[in-house]
Amino acid sequence: DAGRLAAQVHAIDPGLLRELVPAHETLRAHALAEIAALESAPEPELRRAHAWAMENLPPDEPSVFLHGDLLGQNVLLRPEEPTALLDWDRAEIGHPAYDIAILTRGVAQPFKEPGGREKLFEAYRAAGGREISWREVRIFELAMIAGWYRDTLASDPRSGEVEQLLRRVAKLTPSMASI
């Protein structure tokens, strides 16, 4: 399952790969890099998201190895063989919440399953994943959605998706205190 795979990737010694992949030295540095573009955004939803993220930055602790794209299409399941992870071109060293945010994508029920977030975290912790909070995951979800918003705005500014993505950020923003 996804939580177990994430924990296994995050257990790889980042020192072995530091010269091969982009690296953020600390969890905080990765979060700051991801949310930097939100600070100067003209949209109030994105500026509120930035302010919230700044108030909830992760600790200044060492980063871990990340896959960077832990989606289903990158997981190869074969009977009687170990699970394989494909598509390592987004691998980096950073905050494990980034990989979790790739899986949750800012939705209330990841995997379209009631309690999906909790099950994901339970599987992650049970497989030895480090302690991370939903607030940390939310920082990376917001940065990801803001990136989709900017990309959509650049390619098709009249798209209905532009408003949908901003509403998604706004929806996440008021509920952040309850994470």
Secondary structure, 3 states (H helix, E strand, C coil): CHHHHHHHHHCCCHHHCCCCCCECCEHHHHHHHHHHHHHCCCCHHHHHHHHHHHHCCCCCCECEEECCCCCHHHEECCCCCCCEECCCCCCEEECHHHHHHHHHCCCCCHHHCCCHHHHHHHHHHHCCCCCCCHHHHHHHHHHHHHHHHHHHHHHCCCCHHHHHHHHHHHHHCHHHHHC
